[in-house]
Amino acid sequence: MKFLNSDNLTSGSTPRPGEISLAHRGVLFLDELPEFDRKVLEVLREPMESGRIHISRAARQAEFPAAFQLIAAMNPCPCGYLGHPNGKCRCSPDLIARYQGKISGPLADRIDVQIQVGALPQADLTRQADGEPSAAIHARVEAAFARQLQRQGYANSFLNTRAIDTYCRADQRGEALLQQAMQKFSWSARAYHRVLKLARTIADLAGSELIQPPHIAEAIQYRRALAEH
């Protein structure tokens, strides 16, 4: 896992791999996402789409591999207490809008899963959580990946637009549900295809060869965090 900060993408007059390329085939984690310079965040758009990054310097140009999995975290507002039960947030609506607006629409379009995590009550922090063991989850993920290899020969994350049309078809009810979400949140064509691709993965994890409306609904829920801001 590589951690990115705003001064270690690339440097110097001669292009060389930065943290984006060093995270190739791994995880690139960005904490406090809106605190990064806007130009730094926009650099992520190309490699998130193509898996490669182009660097231009006065002396020469270069291309580096950059097929990483992006994981990012952010607070809901500059102080971090927006929506917290203690009511400590004193950020103005304009300040909150500017803070959240640092994540551009085109960048948010490329983030497939967007989850809003609320603050836990203190009693829940010390309570033993119920959940599946990692071994069970690992087995389900392996089975889902095996289905993808058998169906199209590669992981769902590499499906292009034509392949999405072939392997990620929703039925009439699922398509109607997705169209409603697109109108409500003003999603782009890219968001439409990414929701279908995510629904395909959810169906694979559930052991379903068909993408059903519940799979579409779950994929839509995973994109609402930034869409509603």
C-alpha positions in Angstrom: 0.0 0.0 0.0 1.3 3.4 -1.0 0.4 6.7 0.8 0.2 9.7 -1.5 1.0 13.3 -0.4 0.9 16.3 -2.6 4.7 16.6 -3.2 5.7 13.1 -4.2 3.9 12.4 -7.5 6.9 13.2 -9.7 9.7 15.7 -9.4 12.8 17.0 -11.2 13.3 17.9 -14.8 13.6 14.2 -15.9 10.4 12.2 -15.6 10.6 9.4 -13.1 8.0 7.2 -11.4 6.1 8.8 -8.5 3.8 7.4 -5.8 1.1 6.7 -8.4 3.3 4.4 -10.4 4.9 2.9 -7.3 1.4 1.8 -6.3 1.0 -0.1 -9.6 -0.9 -3.4 -9.0 -1.4 -2.3 -5.4 -3.4 0.1 -3.3 -3.0 3.9 -3.3 -4.4 5.3 -0.1 -5.3 9.0 0.2 -6.2 10.3 3.7 -8.0 13.6 4.1 -8.8 13.7 0.4 -10.0 17.3 0.1 -6.8 18.6 1.7 -4.8 17.7 -1.4 -4.2 20.3 -4.0 -6.8 20.3 -6.7 -4.2 19.8 -9.4 -2.8 16.8 -7.6 -6.2 15.2 -7.4 -7.0 15.8 -11.1 -3.8 14.0 -12.0 -5.4 10.8 -10.8 -8.1 10.9 -13.5 -6.0 9.6 -16.3 -4.5 6.6 -14.6 -7.8 5.7 -12.9 -9.3 5.4 -16.5 -6.4 3.9 -18.4 -4.0 2.3 -15.9 -1.1 4.5 -17.1 0.2 8.0 -16.5 1.9 10.4 -18.9 4.5 12.8 -17.5 5.8 15.8 -19.5 8.9 17.7 -18.7 11.0 20.2 -20.6 13.6 17.6 -21.4 11.3 14.7 -22.4 8.1 12.8 -22.0 7.5 9.5 -20.4 4.7 7.0 -19.7 4.6 4.8 -16.6 2.2 2.0 -15.5 -0.3 3.0 -12.9 -3.0 0.4 -12.5 -3.7 0.9 -8.8 -6.7 0.5 -6.5 -7.6 3.9 -5.1 -8.9 4.1 -1.5 -9.6 7.5 -0.1 -11.0 8.9 3.2 -12.4 12.4 4.0 -14.3 14.2 6.7 -17.8 15.6 6.0 -16.6 19.1 6.8 -13.3 20.9 7.7 -13.8 20.3 11.5 -15.1 16.7 11.0 -18.2 17.0 13.2 -20.9 17.6 10.6 -23.8 15.4 11.5 -22.2 14.2 14.7 -24.7 13.7 17.6 -22.6 16.0 19.9 -23.5 19.0 17.7 -20.0 20.5 17.8 -19.8 21.4 14.1 -19.8 25.2 13.6 -18.9 25.1 9.9 -21.0 27.4 7.7 -22.8 26.0 4.7 -20.5 27.9 2.3 -17.4 26.5 4.1 -18.8 23.0 3.9 -19.7 23.4 0.2 -16.2 24.7 -0.7 -14.6 21.8 1.3 -16.6 19.1 -0.4 -16.4 20.8 -3.7 -12.7 20.2 -3.8 -13.6 16.7 -5.1 -14.5 17.5 -8.8 -17.4 15.8 -10.5 -15.1 14.0 -13.1 -12.9 12.6 -10.2 -16.0 11.5 -8.2 -17.3 9.8 -11.4 -14.3 7.5 -11.3 -14.8 6.4 -7.7 -17.0 3.3 -7.9 -17.8 2.8 -4.2 -18.6 5.9 -2.0 -19.6 5.1 1.6 -20.6 7.6 4.2 -19.7 6.3 7.7 -21.4 7.8 10.6 -19.9 8.3 14.1 -20.3 5.3 16.4 -21.7 5.7 19.9 -19.1 5.1 22.6 -20.8 2.0 23.7 -20.4 0.4 20.3 -16.7 1.1 20.2 -16.0 -1.4 23.0 -18.7 -4.0 21.9 -17.5 -7.1 20.1 -18.6 -6.8 16.5 -20.5 -9.6 14.8 -19.4 -10.5 11.3 -18.1 -13.2 9.0 -14.6 -14.6 9.4 -12.1 -13.4 6.9 -11.7 -17.0 5.6 -15.4 -17.1 4.5 -15.1 -13.7 2.8 -11.9 -14.8 1.1 -13.6 -17.9 -0.3 -16.6 -15.9 -1.7 -14.3 -13.4 -3.4 -12.2 -16.2 -4.9 -15.4 -17.8 -6.2 -16.6 -14.5 -7.7 -13.2 -13.9 -9.4 -13.3 -17.4 -10.9 -16.8 -16.6 -12.4 -15.3 -13.5 -14.0 -12.4 -15.4 -15.5 -14.7 -18.1 -16.8 -17.1 -15.6 -18.3 -14.9 -13.0 -19.9 -11.3 -14.0 -19.1 -10.4 -11.1 -16.8 -11.6 -9.2 -13.8 -14.7 -7.0 -14.0 -12.6 -3.9 -13.2 -11.1 -4.2 -16.7 -14.4 -4.3 -18.6 -14.6 -1.5 -21.2 -17.8 0.0 -22.5 -18.4 -2.6 -25.2 -17.7 -5.4 -22.7 -20.1 -3.8 -20.2 -22.8 -3.8 -22.8 -22.2 -7.6 -23.4 -21.7 -8.9 -19.8 -23.5 -6.3 -17.6 -27.0 -6.3 -19.1 -29.8 -5.5 -16.6 -33.4 -6.6 -17.0 -36.2 -4.1 -17.6 -36.8 -3.5 -13.9 -33.1 -3.0 -13.1 -32.7 -0.7 -16.1 -35.7 1.4 -15.0 -34.2 1.7 -11.5 -30.8 2.8 -12.8 -32.5 5.4 -15.1 -34.3 6.9 -12.1 -31.1 7.2 -10.2 -29.3 8.8 -13.1 -32.1 11.5 -13.4 -32.1 12.1 -9.6 -28.4 12.5 -9.2 -27.6 13.8 -12.7 -25.1 11.1 -13.3 -22.9 10.9 -16.4 -22.6 8.1 -18.9 -19.4 7.1 -17.2 -21.3 6.7 -13.9 -24.0 4.7 -15.6 -21.4 2.2 -16.9 -19.6 2.0 -13.6 -22.8 1.3 -11.7 -23.5 -1.6 -14.1 -20.0 -2.9 -13.7 -20.3 -2.7 -9.9 -23.7 -4.5 -10.0 -22.0 -7.2 -12.1 -19.5 -7.8 -9.3 -22.2 -7.7 -6.6 -24.1 -10.4 -8.6 -20.9 -12.5 -8.9 -20.4 -12.3 -5.2 -24.0 -13.5 -4.7 -23.4 -16.4 -7.1 -25.9 -15.0 -9.6 -25.3 -15.2 -13.4 -28.0 -12.5 -14.0 -27.9 -9.0 -12.7 -31.1 -8.5 -10.8 -32.7 -5.3 -9.5 -31.4 -5.8 -5.9 -27.8 -5.9 -7.3 -28.5 -2.6 -9.2 -30.0 -1.1 -6.1 -27.0 -2.0 -4.0 -24.6 -0.5 -6.6 -26.6 2.7 -6.6 -26.4 3.0 -2.9 -22.6 2.8 -3.1 -22.4 5.9 -5.2 -24.7 8.2 -3.3 -22.2 9.7 -0.7 -20.7 12.2 -3.0 -23.7 12.5 -5.3 -25.8 14.0 -2.5 -23.3 16.6 -1.5 
